[in-house]
C-alpha cells in the first residue's frame, strides 16, 4: 500500500469543464470574439488558465499579451463567482477519498488550476478530508509536467517516490508522475483519451481505481 496518493483535480476528481467553458466564453463574448463548444474546451483544458484563455482567442491574436492579460482578468472574475455552478465530483471519487483517508493514506491534490480556485473547490467538494497538500498554479512555481510539484508533495508527506502514486486523466499527469519518479495511474473519464501503456495503469471507474490503489505495493 502506498503512503501518499496525489490526485489531479480537473478531469480526475471533479468535472469542471462546463464552468471553465462558461467563464472563457464570457470573456470572449465581451470582445465579440467567436465562442467555443463544450467539446472543444475538453481538448483545451489542463495546461493552466492562461494557456486556456490564450488558445480560445482568435489565432491571429494569441500573441497579444495585453489582450491575453485583459481576457484572463475577465475570465478569473467570472470564474471565481461561478466556479461551482455545474462542477461536480465524478461518481465514487468522494467516497474513495474517504476510504483512503480511513486507511491512513496521505492524500494530495496537484493541479494546473490557479491556487485559489483549487483550494476553493477542494474545500467545497471534499470537506473533512485533511489533504497533506493542495497545490495549484502559483507564481514562481512551474506547471505540470515539471516534477517540482511531486517533490513538494513528497516533502510535505515526509516520504519517498517509491511510496507514492499519482492519479490523473491526461498525458501531462502521467509525465508528471514519470518525471517525479512515482507510479502513474490514468483514469479514462476525464478530458483526454489515453491508451493503456507500459508506463501507467488505465482504469475506468472509481471502483476499479480503489482495487488498484488498495493492492498497490
C-alpha positions as CSV (number, residue, x, y, z in Angstrom):
1,X,0.0,0.0,0.0
2,X,1.3,3.4,-0.9
3,X,1.8,6.1,1.7
4,X,0.7,9.1,-0.3
5,X,-1.6,9.4,-3.4
6,X,-1.5,12.5,-5.5
7,X,-4.7,13.4,-7.4
8,X,-5.1,15.7,-10.3
9,X,-8.3,17.8,-9.9
10,X,-10.0,18.8,-13.2
11,X,-11.0,15.7,-15.1
12,X,-9.9,13.3,-12.3
13,X,-11.7,14.3,-9.0
14,X,-14.0,16.9,-10.4
15,X,-15.8,17.5,-13.7
16,X,-15.2,21.3,-14.1
17,X,-15.2,21.8,-17.8
18,X,-18.6,23.3,-18.1
19,X,-17.9,26.1,-15.6
20,X,-14.5,26.7,-17.2
21,X,-16.1,26.9,-20.7
22,X,-18.7,29.4,-19.5
23,X,-16.0,31.7,-18.0
24,X,-13.9,31.7,-21.1
25,X,-16.9,32.3,-23.4
26,X,-17.9,35.2,-21.2
27,X,-14.5,36.8,-21.8
28,X,-14.8,36.1,-25.5
29,X,-18.3,37.5,-25.7
30,X,-17.2,40.7,-24.0
31,X,-14.9,41.2,-27.0
32,X,-17.3,40.0,-29.7
33,X,-15.0,37.0,-30.4
34,X,-16.3,33.6,-31.6
35,X,-17.1,31.3,-28.7
36,X,-16.3,27.6,-28.4
37,X,-18.3,24.5,-27.7
38,X,-18.0,22.3,-24.6
39,X,-16.5,19.6,-26.7
40,X,-13.8,22.0,-27.9
41,X,-13.0,23.1,-24.4
42,X,-12.4,19.5,-23.3
43,X,-9.3,19.4,-25.6
44,X,-8.1,22.8,-24.4
45,X,-8.1,22.4,-20.6
46,X,-5.3,21.0,-18.4
47,X,-2.4,23.4,-19.1
48,X,-3.3,26.3,-16.8
49,X,-5.8,29.1,-17.2
50,X,-3.5,31.4,-19.1
51,X,-3.0,28.8,-21.8
52,X,-6.7,28.1,-21.8
53,X,-7.6,31.7,-22.4
54,X,-4.9,32.1,-25.0
55,X,-5.9,29.2,-27.2
56,X,-9.5,30.2,-27.0
57,X,-8.7,33.6,-28.6
58,X,-8.7,34.0,-32.4
59,X,-5.5,32.5,-33.6
60,X,-4.2,35.9,-35.0
61,X,-4.4,37.4,-31.6
62,X,-2.8,34.7,-29.5
63,X,0.5,36.6,-29.2
64,X,-1.1,39.8,-28.0
65,X,0.0,39.7,-24.3
66,X,-2.1,42.8,-23.3
67,X,-5.2,41.2,-24.8
68,X,-4.4,37.9,-23.0
69,X,-3.9,39.7,-19.7
70,X,-7.2,41.5,-20.0
71,X,-9.2,38.5,-21.1
72,X,-7.6,36.4,-18.3
73,X,-8.7,39.0,-15.7
74,X,-12.3,38.8,-17.0
75,X,-12.1,35.0,-17.0
76,X,-10.9,34.9,-13.4
77,X,-13.6,37.4,-12.2
78,X,-16.4,35.4,-13.8
79,X,-15.0,32.0,-12.9
80,X,-14.4,32.9,-9.3
81,X,-18.1,33.9,-9.0
82,X,-19.4,30.9,-10.9
83,X,-16.8,28.2,-10.1
84,X,-19.3,25.6,-8.8
85,X,-22.4,26.1,-10.9
86,X,-22.0,22.9,-12.9
87,X,-18.9,21.4,-11.3
88,X,-19.4,18.0,-9.6
89,X,-17.2,15.2,-8.3
90,X,-17.0,12.2,-10.6
91,X,-19.0,9.2,-9.4
92,X,-17.5,7.4,-6.4
93,X,-14.5,9.7,-6.0
94,X,-15.5,11.4,-2.8
95,X,-16.2,8.0,-1.2
96,X,-12.9,6.7,-2.4
97,X,-11.0,9.6,-0.8
98,X,-12.8,8.9,2.5
99,X,-11.8,5.3,2.3
100,X,-8.2,6.1,1.6
101,X,-8.1,8.6,4.4
102,X,-9.6,6.0,6.8
103,X,-6.8,3.6,5.8
104,X,-4.3,6.2,7.0
105,X,-3.0,7.1,3.5
106,X,-1.9,10.7,2.9
107,X,-3.8,12.5,0.1
108,X,-2.7,15.4,-2.0
109,X,-4.0,17.4,-4.9
110,X,-1.7,18.6,-7.7
111,X,-3.4,20.8,-10.3
112,X,-2.6,23.3,-13.0
113,X,-5.7,25.3,-11.9
114,X,-4.9,28.6,-10.2
115,X,-4.2,28.1,-6.5
116,X,-7.3,30.0,-5.1
117,X,-9.6,28.1,-7.4
118,X,-8.0,24.8,-6.5
119,X,-8.4,25.4,-2.8
120,X,-12.0,26.6,-3.1
121,X,-13.1,23.6,-5.0
122,X,-11.3,21.1,-2.8
123,X,-12.7,22.7,0.4
124,X,-16.3,22.7,-1.1
125,X,-16.5,19.2,-2.5
126,X,-14.2,17.3,-0.2
127,X,-14.7,18.8,3.3
128,X,-13.3,16.9,6.2
129,X,-10.5,15.3,4.3
130,X,-7.2,16.6,5.6
131,X,-5.1,16.7,2.5
132,X,-1.4,16.9,3.2
133,X,-1.0,19.3,0.2
134,X,-3.4,21.2,-2.1
135,X,-1.2,22.6,-4.8
136,X,-2.3,24.6,-7.8
137,X,-0.8,27.1,-10.2
138,X,1.2,29.5,-8.1
139,X,3.5,32.4,-9.1
140,X,7.1,31.2,-9.2
141,X,6.3,27.5,-9.4
142,X,6.3,25.5,-12.7
143,X,3.3,23.8,-14.0
144,X,2.9,20.1,-14.5
145,X,4.6,18.0,-16.0
146,X,7.5,19.6,-14.2
147,X,8.3,17.3,-11.3
148,X,8.6,20.1,-8.7
149,X,5.0,19.6,-7.6
150,X,5.6,15.9,-7.0
151,X,8.8,16.7,-5.0
152,X,6.8,19.3,-2.9
153,X,4.1,16.7,-2.1
154,X,6.8,14.2,-1.1
155,X,8.4,16.7,1.2
156,X,5.0,17.6,2.8
157,X,4.1,13.9,3.2
158,X,7.6,13.1,4.5
159,X,8.0,10.1,2.2
160,X,10.0,9.0,-0.9
161,X,9.0,8.3,-4.5
162,X,8.6,4.6,-4.2
163,X,5.8,5.1,-1.6
164,X,3.8,7.5,-3.8
165,X,1.4,7.3,-6.8
166,X,-0.2,9.9,-9.0
167,X,-3.8,9.6,-10.4
168,X,-4.7,11.8,-13.4
169,X,-6.7,11.9,-16.6
170,X,-4.0,13.2,-19.0
171,X,-0.7,12.5,-20.6
172,X,0.5,15.6,-18.7
173,X,-0.3,13.9,-15.4
174,X,1.4,10.7,-16.4
175,X,4.5,12.6,-17.5
176,X,4.4,14.4,-14.1
177,X,4.4,11.1,-12.4
178,X,7.3,9.8,-14.5
179,X,9.3,12.9,-14.1
180,X,8.8,12.8,-10.4
181,X,9.8,9.1,-10.2
182,X,6.5,7.9,-9.0
183,X,3.9,5.5,-10.4
184,X,1.1,6.8,-12.6
185,X,-2.5,5.6,-12.8
186,X,-4.7,7.1,-15.5
187,X,-8.5,7.4,-15.4
188,X,-10.5,7.3,-18.6
189,X,-13.4,9.5,-17.6
190,X,-11.6,12.8,-17.9
191,X,-10.8,15.2,-20.7
192,X,-8.2,13.2,-22.6
193,X,-8.2,9.9,-24.5
194,X,-5.5,7.7,-23.1
195,X,-4.5,4.2,-24.2
196,X,-3.0,1.6,-21.9
197,X,0.7,1.9,-21.6
198,X,3.6,0.1,-20.0
199,X,4.3,3.3,-18.2
200,X,0.9,3.5,-16.3
201,X,-2.3,1.7,-15.5
202,X,-5.6,2.8,-17.1
203,X,-8.8,2.4,-15.0
204,X,-12.4,3.1,-16.0
205,X,-14.2,3.6,-12.7
206,X,-13.7,4.7,-9.1
207,X,-14.3,1.1,-8.0
208,X,-11.5,-0.2,-10.3
209,X,-9.2,2.6,-9.1
210,X,-10.0,1.6,-5.5
211,X,-8.9,-2.0,-6.2
212,X,-5.7,-0.9,-7.9
213,X,-4.8,1.5,-5.1
214,X,-5.5,-0.9,-2.3
215,X,-3.4,-3.6,-3.9
216,X,-0.5,-1.2,-5.0
217,X,2.7,-2.2,-3.4
